[in-house]
């Protein structure tokens, strides 16, 4: 998983080498991330909650901070 901060758009972009598990995909969707078909990335506006959720994903912890 590669997380990139897009300072220009105040966003977060997430990409994967291989297709992530359904749990990871659902966590991204549940936390407001959307799929960008052209760039093949998941993206969302940058918030402290989303950064915390991604930090958890990197450590194998599935968090839903927006429900």
C-alpha positions in Angstrom: 0.0 0.0 0.0 1.4 3.4 -1.0 -0.2 6.5 0.5 0.5 9.8 -1.1 -0.5 13.2 0.2 -1.7 15.5 -2.6 -1.0 18.9 -1.2 -2.4 20.7 -4.2 -5.8 19.2 -3.8 -5.6 18.7 0.0 -6.2 15.0 -0.6 -4.9 11.6 0.1 -4.2 9.0 -2.7 -3.8 5.3 -2.0 -2.6 2.7 -4.4 -1.8 -1.0 -4.1 0.5 -3.4 -6.0 -2.2 -6.0 -6.0 -6.0 -6.0 -5.5 -6.6 -5.4 -1.8 -8.9 -7.7 0.3 -12.6 -7.0 0.4 -12.2 -5.8 4.1 -9.7 -3.2 3.0 -11.8 -2.1 0.1 -14.9 -1.8 2.3 -12.8 0.2 4.9 -11.7 2.6 2.2 -15.3 3.1 1.0 -16.7 3.4 4.5 -14.2 6.1 5.2 -15.1 8.2 2.2 -12.5 7.1 -0.3 -13.5 6.9 -4.0 -12.0 4.9 -6.9 -10.3 7.0 -9.6 -10.6 4.7 -12.7 -8.1 6.5 -14.8 -5.3 6.9 -12.2 -6.2 3.5 -10.6 -6.0 5.0 -7.1 -8.3 5.5 -4.1 -8.7 9.1 -3.1 -10.3 11.4 -0.5 -9.9 14.8 1.1 -7.2 14.8 3.7 -8.5 14.6 7.3 -6.9 13.5 10.6 -9.4 10.7 10.8 -8.6 9.3 7.3 -4.9 9.5 8.0 -5.4 7.6 11.3 -7.5 5.0 9.4 -4.8 4.5 6.8 -2.1 4.2 9.5 -4.3 1.4 11.0 -4.6 -0.3 7.6 -0.8 -0.3 7.2 -0.6 -2.1 10.6 -3.3 -4.6 9.7 -6.1 -2.9 11.7 -9.4 -2.1 10.0 -10.9 1.1 11.4 -14.1 2.8 10.4 -13.9 6.3 11.8 -16.9 7.8 9.9 -19.8 5.5 10.9 
